[in-house]
Amino acid sequence: MPSAPPPAPADPLRATAVALLNLSGLGLGYLLLRRWIPMAACLAATVVLLVVALPADADGVPGTALVLYAVLLLLAAVHGWFAGLRTRLVWPGQRPVALVLGVVLLAVPVGGALWYDSARHEAVERALLARLDRADRQVDAASGQDFGTARSGYRNALAVYRDLAVHHAGSRAAAQVPDRLKTYYTTVAAAYSHRDYCAAVEPLQFLRTVPDSMPKDQLGTLAHWPDDRLATSLYECGAQGLSTGGTDWVDRFGDLLSTFPDSGQAAKVVPAVDAAEKKAAKAVSGKDPCGAVKQLGTLNTQITQLSNGSGAEADGLGKVAGRAERSGNAGEYQCGVQQYRDGDYAQAQETMQQFVSDNPHDGNRDHARKIAIGAEVAQTLPAAGKKLPTTASGGGISVTVKNDSPDDITVLYTGPVTGSFTLKACGSCKAYSFASPLISGWEPCSDSGKNYPQRTISLPPGTTYFVHKPKNDSTATPGSDTAKLRYGYIYTECAYTTQTLGSTY
């Protein structure tokens, strides 16, 4: 007897049936040929693939695994074809039935692939929805922070929305992006809805940059949603700073005029600045004229700065700036009077001298000059500052002032009458020693051989305060005298210089 049955005649139809059955991935062709080891290998490869692939996720099956499995199925089909070419099948007896069965069972890998693709697609959708949800939570978390801290969170969420809209346009998550963007805009601009206009400026400026990265079809009307709100915030924040004396209102109004020059909010800038100037000018006559003058000076500088880059509004702003300067200059008079009455004589003198210089045609100029003289006298004789100098002049009492010093001197006096004049130096006079006034019988301006420069003025009765000071020596200590003038007397004042080591009097 032969050791094995003789091989069957070659049958390509049977071989094809075995190959098709092996393509199912279940090794059924080997089963019909009783090839248990190759069958087990096919089943093991299919199990490994299922373990790797299931459950379906967004990443799918690794490409290497798919390639290896496909190669294995092809090898099993080729090997099964050659093995079934001369080997009879255990079942079914008819070859066409096996062939049909092989074709039918091809639906197993094809159907599995289709099912897996659908499952993976759903996993991708769920993953995209999860990304969308995380971005939403990030926006919600950022809403409780100040914008400077929350900016990075808003940017990250926006990047997710953009990626979903651009790279996953057909997904369920991408379909929800337009609605999410509406929430995003209202959340970022929450300060505007709370009427916190200054805090709303930066977030609204940020929202105006969103169309640079987000497709316009996703934004719709949101593309211009921040514009009117930003214009309103810039105006309201600037108006608030203007009314409280801040400095950032110039930047706010400047941004408004440059970004939205034709807006209704921009048209309100000049009237707002004009009202602020008028209010400050009115305050010059109030309780704090010096503060009002300072504010007018600041306004002049700020409005001039704003007008330099304000386009169509430049002329109107320039006129307001000029009026602020004029109002501030005129207000120096009231400020100087207030300083004098408060006893700040040095500042009053400086203010009044500045007023005289700034306002050559003002009706208060002569009085301001008198007050400046009185303030200078009061710095040496504080009692002279008890009354505000008047513009009165003349009187019935003669007072002669002589200069017994080698320097030109300025004589200042205030009381019922205020004024000043200069006496030339006495060419033959010298400075006295510091001890000269202590010598018995010493008397300045008494040398009959000298021709003392002198001037006689007429003053009314009352107390007049005199101060003498070298005209060209700001370091010398002024001399002073308090004279109580009465009718029936002729008075003489003598200015002289005493000198000690390092000092002149």
Secondary structure, DSSP 8 states (H G I E B T S, - for coil): --SS-------HHHHHHHHHHHHTSS-HHHHHHT-HHHHHHHHHHHHHHHHHH-S--TT-S-HHHHHHHHHHHHHHHHHHHHHHHSS--SS-SSHHHHHHHHHHHTHHHHHHHHHHHHHHHHHHHHHHHHHHHHHHHHHHHHTTS-HHHHHHHHHHHHHHHHHHHHHSTTSHHHHHHHHHHHHHHHHHTHHHHTT-HHHHHHHHHHHTTGGGTS-HHHHGGGGGHHHHHHHHHHHHHHHHHHHHT-STHHHHHHHHHHHSTTSHHHHTHHHHHHHHHHHHHHHTTSS-HHHHHHHHHHHHHHHHHHHTT-GGGHHHHHHHHHHHHHHHHHHHHHHHHHHHHTT-HHHHHHHHHHHHHH-TT-TTHHHHHHHHHHHHHHHH-GGGGGS---S----SEEEEEEEESSS-EEEEEESSS-EEEEE---TT---EETTGGGSTT--TT--TTS---EEEEEE-SEEEEEEEEETT-TTS--EEEEEEE-TT--EEEEEE-EEETTEE-
